[in-house]
Amino acid sequence: MTQPRILFDRVWKKFHRGQMHDSLRDLIPAAVGRLLGRGPDQSELREGDFWAVKDLSFEVLPGQTLGIIGPNGSGKSTSLKLLTQILEPTRGYCVVAGRPGTLIEVSAGFHGDLTGRENVFLQGAIMGMSRADIQRKFDEIIEFSGVGESIDTPVKRYSSGMNARLGFAIAAHLEPDVLIIDEVLAVGDLSFQERAFGRVRELARSGIPVVMVSHQLDRIAELCTDAILLTQGVATARGSAADAITAYVKANDKSGLVPSNGPVHFNRMHLLQDVVASGSRFTLQVEGKIEKAVPETVEPVIVRLRSLSTGGIIFEAESKRLGLALPRLGPFTVLIDMQANVPAGSYMVELVSYDLFVGKVIGSARSVMLRVTDTGTSRGSVQLNAAMQLTEG
């Protein structure tokens, strides 16, 4: 039996902007030309065409989870539609070997006049499950979805969240050979999102090949062994999830990060611990050089922490405010000690020099990723290291 895998081999996909033909004057000659074999090469661009995916190649084997990230319109959804054979490539080929499980538009196949129970069996059959498999999984699906009280009600009476939860529960219990996931981890309310993510984590760590598209970079960082950054259909970065995410954050940072061209040059920045428990301390080591006298208007070392779940900067500390005395000229090494008083998740640590007079960044270092793990002792948006003590019986 062929080993389960997902393969993209030099895949190109083109689309056409607007209408293909404005009039019969255009339509008839084009049709006749194709019949006589004199039409333009269908694998080449014609007027109004554009490449949605350009020369994209990757392979995902058992035990690997590939994340595909990028801005809207970068080709992520097109790539998944090619994998699921909704679309055919213009050039190259793609293969999904094994029984696929797809978490894409999870409630799209529901029939509104059928009950939740009937739609479970209908959706399961559409996805390739036998009736015996559906029956065996039925109770687990309903419990996971949380719609048990309404299971014999037509789904047209369901809220959009209930539909999404039931659709996800069906798709997430397929036991596939390979798994293809689109933006489905934001279904339902917050508690269901956490359960949905936990289920996807189980599937991804079960050893099957997984391809996952998401704008939730912290989810990509936690789940994926590898990642690709797509920009206008082209893979502009690939490697570890941290490498691809770093490239994405840099490409979309509006603060004007630039190579060091001011008085401070950063040679290297690295975390002494890149995975820490929430509330624990961690250390950042910075190596650099003072190339020339630092003006009073320049803040030479600023460290920032950026949340990958929101993209926003949640912390910033400046060397002058912290009383750091750098040498007037020459090399330096600085240790920055911080406490991860943040919830579990993935964060980017950034380092910049800033000129207050001109109001812009004048130097930066390559960002690094910090993973903060859950201690199981707290919940919320900050970590206050709470302790409880009984003083009276």
N, C-alpha and C positions, 0 to 999 in steps of 0.2 A: 504494500500500500504506500502511495506517495506521502512523504512527510508533509504535514500541514505547514503551509507557508504563504506569505503574501509577497508578490513580486511586481514591481514596476520596472520595465526595461525601456529606457529612452522614449518615454511617452510624451507625445505632443497632442494637444486638443485645441481646435480652433472653433470660434463662433463668428456669427455675422451680426454687425450692428444694424438695427432697423430692418426694413423689409428687404427681402432678397431681390424683388423686381418691382419697379414703380409702375410699369405698364406692360401691355401685351407686346409692345414693340421690343421690350427687353426680354420678356419671358420666352417668346416663341423662338428667337434665334438661339438662346441659351439651351433650350430643350433640344432643338434640332442638332446643335453642335455636340451635345452629350451623346445623342443617339448615334451620330456619325463618327464619334471618337475624336472630334476636333475641339472639344471643350478644354478649358484650362485644367491643369493638373489639380485634382481635388485635394492633394496633400500640400498644396502651396496656397499662400494667401492671395485672395483677389481683393478688389476694391470693397472696402467696408468690413473685411475680415480682421480678426485679431486672435492672437494666441492667448488662451486662458491658462494653458499649461505648456511649458517649454522644456523639452529634453529632460524630463524628470525620471530619475532612476533610484530605486531603493529595494531592499529585500528585508523581510521580517521573518525570523525563524522562531521555533518554539522557545519560550523563555524570554523573548524580546518584546518590548512595548515601545512603539515608535509614536512620538508626538509630532503633529504637524501644526505649526503656529504661523501667524502672520496677520496683517491687517485685513479688513474687509476688501473683497475683490482680488485677493492674492492667488486664488486658485485652490483653496483648501476644499471647499464643498465639491468643486468639479472633480478633484482627485478622488474623493470618496464615491461620487457617482460613477466614475470610471471603474473603481474597484468592485462596486456592487452591480456592474453591468447595466446600470440605467443609461449610461452613455457608452459609446464606443470611441476608442482613441483614433485620432486622425493619422498618427504615425506611432510606431512602437506597439508594445502589447503589455497587458497586465494580467496576472494570474492570481486567483485565490484557490489554493489547493486545500480541500477539506470542506466540511460543512460549515458555512459562514453563519455567524450571528451578527445582526446589525442593530445597533441602537441609534436609529435615525428616524426622526419624525414618528415617535413611538406610537401615537394614537391615530395616525393618518388613515389606517384601514378600518376603523370602527364604523359599523352601520348604526346610525342613530336610533332606528326603530327596534333594534335587538337589545336584549338585556345585557348587563355586564357579564353574566354567566355565559350567554350565547356568544358574545364577542370574544371571550377568552378562548373558546373552542375554535371560532372562526379565525382569529388572529394566529393562534397556534398552528392551525392547518396551513395558513398562508405562509408561515415561517418554516414549514417543513416538519413540524412535530406530528407524531402519530397520535391518534385519539387516546391510546393507552398512556403515552407519555404525558399528554395534557391532563388526563385524569389523575395520574400519579402526582403531578406537580400542582394540581388545582388548589388544594388547601394552602400550600406554601405561597402560591401566587397571590391569593386573596388576602392572606394575613400580611404579606409584605406591602400590598397596595393600600391597605387600610380602608377599603370600600365595602367591607363585608356586609354592612347593614343595607347597602343599596345594590347588592349584586344581582338581584332579580328585578331591578328597575331599568327601563330603557336608558341607554347611555345619553340620549338627547336631553335627559333630565339632569345629567351630571354637570358639575362645574368644570371649567377647563382644567383646573388642577386635578380633579378626580379622574378625568379622562387621561391626563398625562401620567398620573401615578399608576393607573391600571395598565396602560400601554407599556410603561417602563417595566413593571413587574412581570408581564408576560415575556417581553423580549429578554429580560435579564435572567430568566430561568430556562434558557434554551439548551444549555450544556453544549455549546458549539465547539468546533475544532479550531476556528479562527474567529476573532472578534473585531468588528469595525464600529467605531463610536464617533458620532457627531455630537454637537452641543446638546447633550441631554442631561447634564448634571445640575441643571438649574430648574428641574421640574418640581412642582409642588412647593410646599412651604419649607421653612428652614430645617425642621426635624427630618422631613422626608429627603431633602437634599443630602443630608448627612448619611442616611441609610442607603440612598442611591449610590453615593460615592463609595461607601463601604462595600456594596455589592460589586461595583466595578473593580474596586481594589482586589477583591477575592478572585474575580475572573482573570484580571491581569496577572496576578501572582500565581495562578494555577498552572502556568507553564505554556499556555497557548499563545500563538502569535497575535499581537494586538496592534491596531492602528487607531489612534485617537486624535481627533481635532477638537480644540477647545481654545477659547479666549481666557480661560481661567489658568493663568500661568503657574499658580501655586499647585494646582492639580496636576499639571503636566510635570512639574518638578518632582512631585512625590511619586507619580505612577510610572514615568517613562524612563527606560534605559537609554534611549537615543531620541533625538529630535531633529526636525528640519524646519528652517525658517523659509517660508515662501514669500517672495516679493514680486508682484506682477507675473506670477506663473513660474518664476525661476527660483531654484533653491540657492539662496544667497548665504546661508550658513547651515552647517550640519555637524553633528558630533553628539556630545552628551547633552542632556536636557539643560544643564547649567550653561553650556557654551551657546546653544541656540537662543535661550532666554536672554542671556547677556547681550547678544547681538541685536535681538528684537528691542530690548529696552533702550539700548544705545541709539538705534535707528529712529526711535519714536520719542526720544527725550527732547523736550522743547527748551531746555535750559541752556543750550548752546555749548555742550561739552566739546572741547577741542584738545588737540595735542598740546603739551605744555609749551607755551611761548612767552611765559612771564619769567619772573625772577626765580621761581621754584620749579624744579624738574623732578617728577616722580619716576623713580626707576622700577619700583616693585611694591606691590601691596598684597599681603596674603593673610588669611586667617589661621591662627594657630589651632583653632578648633572650628571646623566648618559645620559641625552638627552639635547642637547644644540643647539641653532641656530648658523648657520655658522657666524663666526666673533665674537661671544660672549665669555665671559670668563667662565672658569670652574675650579674647585678645586679638587685636589687629596689629600687624607689624608693617610699618611703612618705611621704605628706604628711598632716599632722594638726595638732591643736591641743590644748594643755594648757588645759582649762577651769578647773581649780582645783588646789590643791596635791595632789600625789600622796602618799598615805600610804606608810609604810615597808612595809606588807603588800602593796602593789600592785606587780606586775610590769607596767610600762607597755607594753612591746612584746615580744611573743613571736612568732617566725616558725616555722611548721611545714611539713613536707613530707609529704603523704599519698599513698600509692601507690594508683593506681586499679585495679591488678590484685588487690589484697587488701583495699582500703578502710582499711588501718591507717596510723597515723602512724609514719613511719620516721625522722623527725628533728625535733628541736625545739631552738631557741636562744633565750636570754633576754637582753634588753638589759642588765640589771644585771650578769649574769655576764660579758658581753662588754665591760663598762666604758663603756657609752654614757651620756653625760651630757646629758639633755634639758633644755630651758629650764624654769624654774619655772612660767612661764605664757606663753601665746601660741603662735603657729604654729611648726611645725618641719618640716623635710624630712630624712629619713634615707635613706642609701644602704646597703643590706645586700648585701655581696659574699659569694658562696658558690661552692663547687665541686661540680659534678654528679658526685660519685663514686658513681653509681648505674647500674644497667643501663639499656639503652634501654627506653623506655616512656613512659607519660603519668602526670603527677603534678599534684596540686593544691597550690598554695602558699597557706597560710592565715596570717592575722595576727590576733592577739587581745591583749587586756589581761586580766590575771587577778588576782583578789583572793585571796591565800593564806589570809587570815583566815577568809573565808566559804567558801572552796573552790569558787569558780565564776568563769566568764568574765563580765566586766562590760563588754566592748566588743569589736567585731570589724570587719573590713573585708571587702569582697566578695572572695572567693577568685579566684585566677587559675590558669590551666592552664599547665604547663611541659611541653614535649615534648623528650625526650632521645633523640637518634638514635644508632644503632649505628656505632661507628668500625670495626668488623670486626677489632679487635685484642685483644678480650677476651671472656670469657664468665663467667657466674656471677651471684651476687646482689649483689656490690659491685664498685666500680671502684677498683683499687689503682694504676693508672697504671704498670704494670710496664714495666721496660726490661731488655733483655738485652745483655750485652757480653762478647765473647770476650777473655779475658786470656792464654790459652795456646793454642798451636797443637796 
